Amino acid sequence: MVGPRDWKAANKARYIYDLRRKNILSWPEIKKIVGGSLADLKSSCDAYKVYENNFKTLYDEPTDADKRKFS
């Protein structure tokens, strides 16, 4: 068995963002589960929100892209 591992920053931020966006858990509940300082958790959530709203669509592959080509 493997013990707990550190989260990748992007995965942790996405998880926190989803919990808050869907209003699943409060900040104190997230802090208890995820750990770390409340300021860091909020900062991660805010950073992912900026990514989600401004950059994600730039990097997502279009659904009609030709999958036989790559560059």
PyMOL Python script that loads the backbone (N, CA, C, O; Angstrom):
from pymol import cmd

cmd.read_pdbstr("""\
ATOM      1  N   MET A   1       0.842  -1.176   0.000  1.00  0.00           N
ATOM      2  CA  MET A   1       0.000   0.000   0.000  1.00  0.00           C
ATOM      3  C   MET A   1       0.883   1.234   0.000  1.00  0.00           C
ATOM      4  O   MET A   1       1.990   1.237   0.539  1.00  0.00           O
ATOM      5  N   VAL A   2       0.373   2.253  -0.605  1.00  0.00           N
ATOM      6  CA  VAL A   2       1.091   3.517  -0.722  1.00  0.00           C
ATOM      7  C   VAL A   2       0.396   4.550   0.163  1.00  0.00           C
ATOM      8  O   VAL A   2      -0.833   4.624   0.190  1.00  0.00           O
ATOM      9  N   GLY A   3       1.166   5.325   0.866  1.00  0.00           N
ATOM     10  CA  GLY A   3       0.611   6.369   1.725  1.00  0.00           C
ATOM     11  C   GLY A   3       0.135   7.569   0.928  1.00  0.00           C
ATOM     12  O   GLY A   3       0.198   7.561  -0.301  1.00  0.00           O
ATOM     13  N   PRO A   4      -0.340   8.600   1.611  1.00  0.00           N
ATOM     14  CA  PRO A   4      -0.811   9.796   0.922  1.00  0.00           C
ATOM     15  C   PRO A   4       0.304  10.454   0.111  1.00  0.00           C
ATOM     16  O   PRO A   4       1.474  10.416   0.492  1.00  0.00           O
ATOM     17  N   ARG A   5      -0.067  11.035  -0.974  1.00  0.00           N
ATOM     18  CA  ARG A   5       0.891  11.730  -1.835  1.00  0.00           C
ATOM     19  C   ARG A   5       0.479  13.186  -1.984  1.00  0.00           C
ATOM     20  O   ARG A   5      -0.687  13.544  -1.819  1.00  0.00           O
ATOM     21  N   ASP A   6       1.467  14.016  -2.302  1.00  0.00           N
ATOM     22  CA  ASP A   6       1.172  15.426  -2.552  1.00  0.00           C
ATOM     23  C   ASP A   6       0.363  15.563  -3.832  1.00  0.00           C
ATOM     24  O   ASP A   6       0.527  14.793  -4.779  1.00  0.00           O
ATOM     25  N   TRP A   7      -0.515  16.564  -3.839  1.00  0.00           N
ATOM     26  CA  TRP A   7      -1.324  16.856  -5.011  1.00  0.00           C
ATOM     27  C   TRP A   7      -0.494  17.645  -6.009  1.00  0.00           C
ATOM     28  O   TRP A   7       0.378  18.422  -5.621  1.00  0.00           O
ATOM     29  N   LYS A   8      -0.761  17.447  -7.286  1.00  0.00           N
ATOM     30  CA  LYS A   8      -0.255  18.369  -8.290  1.00  0.00           C
ATOM     31  C   LYS A   8      -1.065  19.646  -8.125  1.00  0.00           C
ATOM     32  O   LYS A   8      -2.268  19.593  -7.872  1.00  0.00           O
ATOM     33  N   ALA A   9      -0.413  20.784  -8.266  1.00  0.00           N
ATOM     34  CA  ALA A   9      -1.063  22.072  -7.994  1.00  0.00           C
ATOM     35  C   ALA A   9      -2.326  22.278  -8.833  1.00  0.00           C
ATOM     36  O   ALA A   9      -3.342  22.747  -8.320  1.00  0.00           O
ATOM     37  N   ALA A  10      -2.266  21.930 -10.111  1.00  0.00           N
ATOM     38  CA  ALA A  10      -3.431  22.136 -10.984  1.00  0.00           C
ATOM     39  C   ALA A  10      -4.597  21.235 -10.579  1.00  0.00           C
ATOM     40  O   ALA A  10      -5.750  21.667 -10.610  1.00  0.00           O
ATOM     41  N   ASN A  11      -4.315  20.006 -10.206  1.00  0.00           N
ATOM     42  CA  ASN A  11      -5.373  19.085  -9.777  1.00  0.00           C
ATOM     43  C   ASN A  11      -6.034  19.554  -8.491  1.00  0.00           C
ATOM     44  O   ASN A  11      -7.256  19.497  -8.352  1.00  0.00           O
ATOM     45  N   LYS A  12      -5.227  20.012  -7.564  1.00  0.00           N
ATOM     46  CA  LYS A  12      -5.740  20.513  -6.295  1.00  0.00           C
ATOM     47  C   LYS A  12      -6.604  21.747  -6.524  1.00  0.00           C
ATOM     48  O   LYS A  12      -7.684  21.870  -5.946  1.00  0.00           O
ATOM     49  N   ALA A  13      -6.131  22.654  -7.366  1.00  0.00           N
ATOM     50  CA  ALA A  13      -6.883  23.881  -7.654  1.00  0.00           C
ATOM     51  C   ALA A  13      -8.212  23.556  -8.327  1.00  0.00           C
ATOM     52  O   ALA A  13      -9.236  24.147  -7.983  1.00  0.00           O
ATOM     53  N   ARG A  14      -8.211  22.622  -9.283  1.00  0.00           N
ATOM     54  CA  ARG A  14      -9.445  22.243  -9.976  1.00  0.00           C
ATOM     55  C   ARG A  14     -10.440  21.619  -8.995  1.00  0.00           C
ATOM     56  O   ARG A  14     -11.635  21.906  -9.057  1.00  0.00           O
ATOM     57  N   TYR A  15      -9.953  20.774  -8.100  1.00  0.00           N
ATOM     58  CA  TYR A  15     -10.805  20.132  -7.105  1.00  0.00           C
ATOM     59  C   TYR A  15     -11.457  21.174  -6.196  1.00  0.00           C
ATOM     60  O   TYR A  15     -12.664  21.134  -5.959  1.00  0.00           O
ATOM     61  N   ILE A  16     -10.658  22.095  -5.696  1.00  0.00           N
ATOM     62  CA  ILE A  16     -11.176  23.144  -4.814  1.00  0.00           C
ATOM     63  C   ILE A  16     -12.181  24.023  -5.561  1.00  0.00           C
ATOM     64  O   ILE A  16     -13.240  24.363  -5.034  1.00  0.00           O
ATOM     65  N   TYR A  17     -11.831  24.381  -6.793  1.00  0.00           N
ATOM     66  CA  TYR A  17     -12.713  25.216  -7.611  1.00  0.00           C
ATOM     67  C   TYR A  17     -14.066  24.532  -7.824  1.00  0.00           C
ATOM     68  O   TYR A  17     -15.110  25.171  -7.696  1.00  0.00           O
ATOM     69  N   ASP A  18     -14.050  23.242  -8.148  1.00  0.00           N
ATOM     70  CA  ASP A  18     -15.298  22.508  -8.362  1.00  0.00           C
ATOM     71  C   ASP A  18     -16.130  22.419  -7.085  1.00  0.00           C
ATOM     72  O   ASP A  18     -17.353  22.556  -7.133  1.00  0.00           O
ATOM     73  N   LEU A  19     -15.491  22.196  -5.968  1.00  0.00           N
ATOM     74  CA  LEU A  19     -16.226  22.130  -4.696  1.00  0.00           C
ATOM     75  C   LEU A  19     -16.911  23.447  -4.380  1.00  0.00           C
ATOM     76  O   LEU A  19     -18.045  23.460  -3.902  1.00  0.00           O
ATOM     77  N   ARG A  20     -16.237  24.546  -4.641  1.00  0.00           N
ATOM     78  CA  ARG A  20     -16.826  25.859  -4.349  1.00  0.00           C
ATOM     79  C   ARG A  20     -17.857  26.255  -5.403  1.00  0.00           C
ATOM     80  O   ARG A  20     -18.913  26.788  -5.063  1.00  0.00           O
ATOM     81  N   ARG A  21     -17.562  25.999  -6.681  1.00  0.00           N
ATOM     82  CA  ARG A  21     -18.477  26.383  -7.764  1.00  0.00           C
ATOM     83  C   ARG A  21     -19.814  25.659  -7.630  1.00  0.00           C
ATOM     84  O   ARG A  21     -20.872  26.242  -7.870  1.00  0.00           O
ATOM     85  N   LYS A  22     -19.760  24.395  -7.248  1.00  0.00           N
ATOM     86  CA  LYS A  22     -20.977  23.601  -7.083  1.00  0.00           C
ATOM     87  C   LYS A  22     -21.569  23.737  -5.684  1.00  0.00           C
ATOM     88  O   LYS A  22     -22.585  23.119  -5.363  1.00  0.00           O
ATOM     89  N   ASN A  23     -20.918  24.555  -4.857  1.00  0.00           N
ATOM     90  CA  ASN A  23     -21.365  24.817  -3.489  1.00  0.00           C
ATOM     91  C   ASN A  23     -21.527  23.515  -2.700  1.00  0.00           C
ATOM     92  O   ASN A  23     -22.512  23.330  -1.985  1.00  0.00           O
ATOM     93  N   ILE A  24     -20.554  22.622  -2.841  1.00  0.00           N
ATOM     94  CA  ILE A  24     -20.589  21.325  -2.164  1.00  0.00           C
ATOM     95  C   ILE A  24     -20.088  21.447  -0.727  1.00  0.00           C
ATOM     96  O   ILE A  24     -20.703  20.918   0.200  1.00  0.00           O
ATOM     97  N   LEU A  25     -18.959  22.153  -0.548  1.00  0.00           N
ATOM     98  CA  LEU A  25     -18.371  22.300   0.780  1.00  0.00           C
ATOM     99  C   LEU A  25     -18.057  23.763   1.058  1.00  0.00           C
ATOM    100  O   LEU A  25     -17.838  24.558   0.144  1.00  0.00           O
ATOM    101  N   SER A  26     -18.040  24.095   2.338  1.00  0.00           N
ATOM    102  CA  SER A  26     -17.635  25.444   2.760  1.00  0.00           C
ATOM    103  C   SER A  26     -16.107  25.497   2.821  1.00  0.00           C
ATOM    104  O   SER A  26     -15.434  24.468   2.760  1.00  0.00           O
ATOM    105  N   TRP A  27     -15.577  26.714   2.941  1.00  0.00           N
ATOM    106  CA  TRP A  27     -14.116  26.862   3.043  1.00  0.00           C
ATOM    107  C   TRP A  27     -13.530  26.110   4.237  1.00  0.00           C
ATOM    108  O   TRP A  27     -12.505  25.446   4.081  1.00  0.00           O
ATOM    109  N   PRO A  28     -14.143  26.187   5.430  1.00  0.00           N
ATOM    110  CA  PRO A  28     -13.577  25.422   6.560  1.00  0.00           C
ATOM    111  C   PRO A  28     -13.588  23.903   6.316  1.00  0.00           C
ATOM    112  O   PRO A  28     -12.669  23.202   6.739  1.00  0.00           O
ATOM    113  N   GLU A  29     -14.619  23.401   5.639  1.00  0.00           N
ATOM    114  CA  GLU A  29     -14.680  21.968   5.339  1.00  0.00           C
ATOM    115  C   GLU A  29     -13.592  21.575   4.339  1.00  0.00           C
ATOM    116  O   GLU A  29     -12.959  20.528   4.480  1.00  0.00           O
ATOM    117  N   ILE A  30     -13.379  22.424   3.328  1.00  0.00           N
ATOM    118  CA  ILE A  30     -12.333  22.156   2.345  1.00  0.00           C
ATOM    119  C   ILE A  30     -10.970  22.166   3.021  1.00  0.00           C
ATOM    120  O   ILE A  30     -10.131  21.306   2.754  1.00  0.00           O
ATOM    121  N   LYS A  31     -10.752  23.145   3.901  1.00  0.00           N
ATOM    122  CA  LYS A  31      -9.477  23.243   4.611  1.00  0.00           C
ATOM    123  C   LYS A  31      -9.227  21.987   5.439  1.00  0.00           C
ATOM    124  O   LYS A  31      -8.101  21.494   5.502  1.00  0.00           O
ATOM    125  N   LYS A  32     -10.263  21.477   6.065  1.00  0.00           N
ATOM    126  CA  LYS A  32     -10.122  20.285   6.894  1.00  0.00           C
ATOM    127  C   LYS A  32      -9.769  19.058   6.043  1.00  0.00           C
ATOM    128  O   LYS A  32      -8.968  18.223   6.465  1.00  0.00           O
ATOM    129  N   ILE A  33     -10.353  18.949   4.868  1.00  0.00           N
ATOM    130  CA  ILE A  33     -10.122  17.790   4.002  1.00  0.00           C
ATOM    131  C   ILE A  33      -8.800  17.894   3.244  1.00  0.00           C
ATOM    132  O   ILE A  33      -8.013  16.948   3.220  1.00  0.00           O
ATOM    133  N   VAL A  34      -8.566  19.054   2.625  1.00  0.00           N
ATOM    134  CA  VAL A  34      -7.413  19.221   1.746  1.00  0.00           C
ATOM    135  C   VAL A  34      -6.160  19.609   2.524  1.00  0.00           C
ATOM    136  O   VAL A  34      -5.055  19.190   2.179  1.00  0.00           O
ATOM    137  N   GLY A  35      -6.333  20.403   3.565  1.00  0.00           N
ATOM    138  CA  GLY A  35      -5.196  20.873   4.339  1.00  0.00           C
ATOM    139  C   GLY A  35      -4.607  22.142   3.761  1.00  0.00           C
ATOM    140  O   GLY A  35      -5.001  22.583   2.681  1.00  0.00           O
ATOM    141  N   GLY A  36      -3.680  22.720   4.464  1.00  0.00           N
ATOM    142  CA  GLY A  36      -3.064  23.966   4.028  1.00  0.00           C
ATOM    143  C   GLY A  36      -3.777  25.169   4.624  1.00  0.00           C
ATOM    144  O   GLY A  36      -4.767  25.038   5.345  1.00  0.00           O
ATOM    145  N   SER A  37      -3.252  26.335   4.307  1.00  0.00           N
ATOM    146  CA  SER A  37      -3.861  27.558   4.846  1.00  0.00           C
ATOM    147  C   SER A  37      -5.052  27.969   3.989  1.00  0.00           C
ATOM    148  O   SER A  37      -5.111  27.676   2.795  1.00  0.00           O
ATOM    149  N   LEU A  38      -5.983  28.643   4.613  1.00  0.00           N
ATOM    150  CA  LEU A  38      -7.173  29.108   3.920  1.00  0.00           C
ATOM    151  C   LEU A  38      -6.804  30.085   2.804  1.00  0.00           C
ATOM    152  O   LEU A  38      -7.418  30.068   1.737  1.00  0.00           O
ATOM    153  N   ALA A  39      -5.810  30.932   3.044  1.00  0.00           N
ATOM    154  CA  ALA A  39      -5.371  31.892   2.026  1.00  0.00           C
ATOM    155  C   ALA A  39      -4.828  31.173   0.791  1.00  0.00           C
ATOM    156  O   ALA A  39      -5.120  31.575  -0.335  1.00  0.00           O
ATOM    157  N   ASP A  40      -4.043  30.116   0.992  1.00  0.00           N
ATOM    158  CA  ASP A  40      -3.504  29.350  -0.140  1.00  0.00           C
ATOM    159  C   ASP A  40      -4.610  28.636  -0.910  1.00  0.00           C
ATOM    160  O   ASP A  40      -4.577  28.575  -2.139  1.00  0.00           O
ATOM    161  N   LEU A  41      -5.580  28.101  -0.193  1.00  0.00           N
ATOM    162  CA  LEU A  41      -6.692  27.416  -0.847  1.00  0.00           C
ATOM    163  C   LEU A  41      -7.501  28.384  -1.704  1.00  0.00           C
ATOM    164  O   LEU A  41      -7.864  28.073  -2.839  1.00  0.00           O
ATOM    165  N   LYS A  42      -7.779  29.563  -1.146  1.00  0.00           N
ATOM    166  CA  LYS A  42      -8.539  30.568  -1.907  1.00  0.00           C
ATOM    167  C   LYS A  42      -7.739  31.068  -3.104  1.00  0.00           C
ATOM    168  O   LYS A  42      -8.301  31.308  -4.172  1.00  0.00           O
ATOM    169  N   SER A  43      -6.443  31.223  -2.930  1.00  0.00           N
ATOM    170  CA  SER A  43      -5.588  31.661  -4.027  1.00  0.00           C
ATOM    171  C   SER A  43      -5.579  30.630  -5.154  1.00  0.00           C
ATOM    172  O   SER A  43      -5.651  30.996  -6.327  1.00  0.00           O
ATOM    173  N   SER A  44      -5.491  29.362  -4.813  1.00  0.00           N
ATOM    174  CA  SER A  44      -5.532  28.298  -5.808  1.00  0.00           C
ATOM    175  C   SER A  44      -6.864  28.294  -6.546  1.00  0.00           C
ATOM    176  O   SER A  44      -6.908  28.140  -7.767  1.00  0.00           O
ATOM    177  N   CYS A  45      -7.940  28.463  -5.801  1.00  0.00           N
ATOM    178  CA  CYS A  45      -9.277  28.494  -6.398  1.00  0.00           C
ATOM    179  C   CYS A  45      -9.413  29.677  -7.355  1.00  0.00           C
ATOM    180  O   CYS A  45      -9.927  29.528  -8.463  1.00  0.00           O
ATOM    181  N   ASP A  46      -8.958  30.833  -6.931  1.00  0.00           N
ATOM    182  CA  ASP A  46      -9.021  32.032  -7.781  1.00  0.00           C
ATOM    183  C   ASP A  46      -8.182  31.866  -9.039  1.00  0.00           C
ATOM    184  O   ASP A  46      -8.601  32.263 -10.126  1.00  0.00           O
ATOM    185  N   ALA A  47      -7.002  31.281  -8.894  1.00  0.00           N
ATOM    186  CA  ALA A  47      -6.129  31.068 -10.051  1.00  0.00           C
ATOM    187  C   ALA A  47      -6.779  30.113 -11.045  1.00  0.00           C
ATOM    188  O   ALA A  47      -6.713  30.339 -12.253  1.00  0.00           O
ATOM    189  N   TYR A  48      -7.405  29.049 -10.551  1.00  0.00           N
ATOM    190  CA  TYR A  48      -8.056  28.114 -11.468  1.00  0.00           C
ATOM    191  C   TYR A  48      -9.264  28.766 -12.134  1.00  0.00           C
ATOM    192  O   TYR A  48      -9.561  28.490 -13.296  1.00  0.00           O
ATOM    193  N   LYS A  49      -9.954  29.626 -11.400  1.00  0.00           N
ATOM    194  CA  LYS A  49     -11.100  30.343 -11.977  1.00  0.00           C
ATOM    195  C   LYS A  49     -10.641  31.211 -13.148  1.00  0.00           C
ATOM    196  O   LYS A  49     -11.312  31.253 -14.180  1.00  0.00           O
ATOM    197  N   VAL A  50      -9.517  31.897 -13.006  1.00  0.00           N
ATOM    198  CA  VAL A  50      -8.974  32.708 -14.089  1.00  0.00           C
ATOM    199  C   VAL A  50      -8.633  31.820 -15.280  1.00  0.00           C
ATOM    200  O   VAL A  50      -8.951  32.156 -16.420  1.00  0.00           O
ATOM    201  N   TYR A  51      -7.990  30.696 -15.017  1.00  0.00           N
ATOM    202  CA  TYR A  51      -7.643  29.751 -16.083  1.00  0.00           C
ATOM    203  C   TYR A  51      -8.904  29.257 -16.785  1.00  0.00           C
ATOM    204  O   TYR A  51      -8.983  29.276 -18.013  1.00  0.00           O
ATOM    205  N   GLU A  52      -9.877  28.821 -16.016  1.00  0.00           N
ATOM    206  CA  GLU A  52     -11.120  28.268 -16.562  1.00  0.00           C
ATOM    207  C   GLU A  52     -11.846  29.286 -17.444  1.00  0.00           C
ATOM    208  O   GLU A  52     -12.340  28.941 -18.517  1.00  0.00           O
ATOM    209  N   ASN A  53     -11.907  30.526 -16.992  1.00  0.00           N
ATOM    210  CA  ASN A  53     -12.673  31.550 -17.696  1.00  0.00           C
ATOM    211  C   ASN A  53     -11.919  32.222 -18.833  1.00  0.00           C
ATOM    212  O   ASN A  53     -12.551  32.779 -19.731  1.00  0.00           O
ATOM    213  N   ASN A  54     -10.585  32.188 -18.826  1.00  0.00           N
ATOM    214  CA  ASN A  54      -9.835  32.943 -19.819  1.00  0.00           C
ATOM    215  C   ASN A  54      -8.948  32.113 -20.730  1.00  0.00           C
ATOM    216  O   ASN A  54      -8.774  32.468 -21.896  1.00  0.00           O
ATOM    217  N   PHE A  55      -8.385  31.027 -20.238  1.00  0.00           N
ATOM    218  CA  PHE A  55      -7.378  30.318 -21.007  1.00  0.00           C
ATOM    219  C   PHE A  55      -7.770  28.914 -21.444  1.00  0.00           C
ATOM    220  O   PHE A  55      -7.266  28.422 -22.454  1.00  0.00           O
ATOM    221  N   LYS A  56      -8.649  28.267 -20.713  1.00  0.00           N
ATOM    222  CA  LYS A  56      -8.969  26.866 -21.003  1.00  0.00           C
ATOM    223  C   LYS A  56      -9.484  26.693 -22.425  1.00  0.00           C
ATOM    224  O   LYS A  56      -9.102  25.743 -23.108  1.00  0.00           O
ATOM    225  N   THR A  57     -10.333  27.583 -22.872  1.00  0.00           N
ATOM    226  CA  THR A  57     -10.882  27.451 -24.215  1.00  0.00           C
ATOM    227  C   THR A  57      -9.808  27.614 -25.290  1.00  0.00           C
ATOM    228  O   THR A  57      -9.963  27.095 -26.396  1.00  0.00           O
ATOM    229  N   LEU A  58      -8.730  28.324 -24.985  1.00  0.00           N
ATOM    230  CA  LEU A  58      -7.649  28.486 -25.952  1.00  0.00           C
ATOM    231  C   LEU A  58      -6.863  27.196 -26.152  1.00  0.00           C
ATOM    232  O   LEU A  58      -6.313  26.955 -27.227  1.00  0.00           O
ATOM    233  N   TYR A  59      -6.813  26.376 -25.117  1.00  0.00           N
ATOM    234  CA  TYR A  59      -5.999  25.164 -25.166  1.00  0.00           C
ATOM    235  C   TYR A  59      -6.798  23.894 -25.389  1.00  0.00           C
ATOM    236  O   TYR A  59      -6.218  22.846 -25.674  1.00  0.00           O
ATOM    237  N   ASP A  60      -8.105  23.963 -25.266  1.00  0.00           N
ATOM    238  CA  ASP A  60      -8.922  22.773 -25.530  1.00  0.00           C
ATOM    239  C   ASP A  60      -8.959  22.510 -27.022  1.00  0.00           C
ATOM    240  O   ASP A  60      -9.060  23.430 -27.834  1.00  0.00           O
ATOM    241  N   GLU A  61      -8.876  21.253 -27.357  1.00  0.00           N
ATOM    242  CA  GLU A  61      -8.895  20.859 -28.759  1.00  0.00           C
ATOM    243  C   GLU A  61     -10.310  20.977 -29.300  1.00  0.00           C
ATOM    244  O   GLU A  61     -11.254  20.534 -28.645  1.00  0.00           O
ATOM    245  N   PRO A  62     -10.481  21.565 -30.485  1.00  0.00           N
ATOM    246  CA  PRO A  62     -11.819  21.629 -31.071  1.00  0.00           C
ATOM    247  C   PRO A  62     -12.350  20.224 -31.343  1.00  0.00           C
ATOM    248  O   PRO A  62     -11.586  19.309 -31.652  1.00  0.00           O
ATOM    249  N   THR A  63     -13.649  20.066 -31.225  1.00  0.00           N
ATOM    250  CA  THR A  63     -14.239  18.738 -31.395  1.00  0.00           C
ATOM    251  C   THR A  63     -14.180  18.271 -32.835  1.00  0.00           C
ATOM    252  O   THR A  63     -14.219  17.067 -33.085  1.00  0.00           O
ATOM    253  N   ASP A  64     -14.086  19.190 -33.795  1.00  0.00           N
ATOM    254  CA  ASP A  64     -14.054  18.800 -35.187  1.00  0.00           C
ATOM    255  C   ASP A  64     -12.630  18.732 -35.755  1.00  0.00           C
ATOM    256  O   ASP A  64     -12.451  18.711 -36.973  1.00  0.00           O
ATOM    257  N   ALA A  65     -11.635  18.699 -34.891  1.00  0.00           N
ATOM    258  CA  ALA A  65     -10.239  18.644 -35.349  1.00  0.00           C
ATOM    259  C   ALA A  65      -9.967  17.296 -36.016  1.00  0.00           C
ATOM    260  O   ALA A  65     -10.500  16.266 -35.605  1.00  0.00           O
ATOM    261  N   ASP A  66      -9.139  17.324 -37.036  1.00  0.00           N
ATOM    262  CA  ASP A  66      -8.746  16.106 -37.735  1.00  0.00           C
ATOM    263  C   ASP A  66      -7.745  15.342 -36.887  1.00  0.00           C
ATOM    264  O   ASP A  66      -6.605  15.777 -36.723  1.00  0.00           O
ATOM    265  N   LYS A  67      -8.157  14.226 -36.357  1.00  0.00           N
ATOM    266  CA  LYS A  67      -7.321  13.457 -35.422  1.00  0.00           C
ATOM    267  C   LYS A  67      -6.196  12.680 -36.135  1.00  0.00           C
ATOM    268  O   LYS A  67      -5.307  12.143 -35.474  1.00  0.00           O
ATOM    269  N   ARG A  68      -6.229  12.618 -37.472  1.00  0.00           N
ATOM    270  CA  ARG A  68      -5.199  11.903 -38.208  1.00  0.00           C
ATOM    271  C   ARG A  68      -3.942  12.748 -38.379  1.00  0.00           C
ATOM    272  O   ARG A  68      -2.878  12.217 -38.698  1.00  0.00           O
ATOM    273  N   LYS A  69      -4.053  14.049 -38.172  1.00  0.00           N
ATOM    274  CA  LYS A  69      -2.901  14.946 -38.326  1.00  0.00           C
ATOM    275  C   LYS A  69      -2.383  15.329 -36.949  1.00  0.00           C
ATOM    276  O   LYS A  69      -3.142  15.387 -35.982  1.00  0.00           O
ATOM    277  N   PHE A  70      -1.119  15.584 -36.874  1.00  0.00           N
ATOM    278  CA  PHE A  70      -0.543  16.104 -35.643  1.00  0.00           C
ATOM    279  C   PHE A  70       0.682  16.907 -35.998  1.00  0.00           C
ATOM    280  O   PHE A  70       1.317  16.689 -37.029  1.00  0.00           O
ATOM    281  N   SER A  71       0.999  17.837 -35.127  1.00  0.00           N
ATOM    282  CA  SER A  71       2.158  18.691 -35.386  1.00  0.00           C
ATOM    283  C   SER A  71       2.920  18.932 -34.109  1.00  0.00           C
ATOM    284  O   SER A  71       3.934  19.631 -34.117  1.00  0.00           O
TER     285      SER A  71
END
""", "prot")
cmd.dss("prot")
cmd.show_as("cartoon", "prot")
cmd.util.cbc("prot")
cmd.orient("prot")
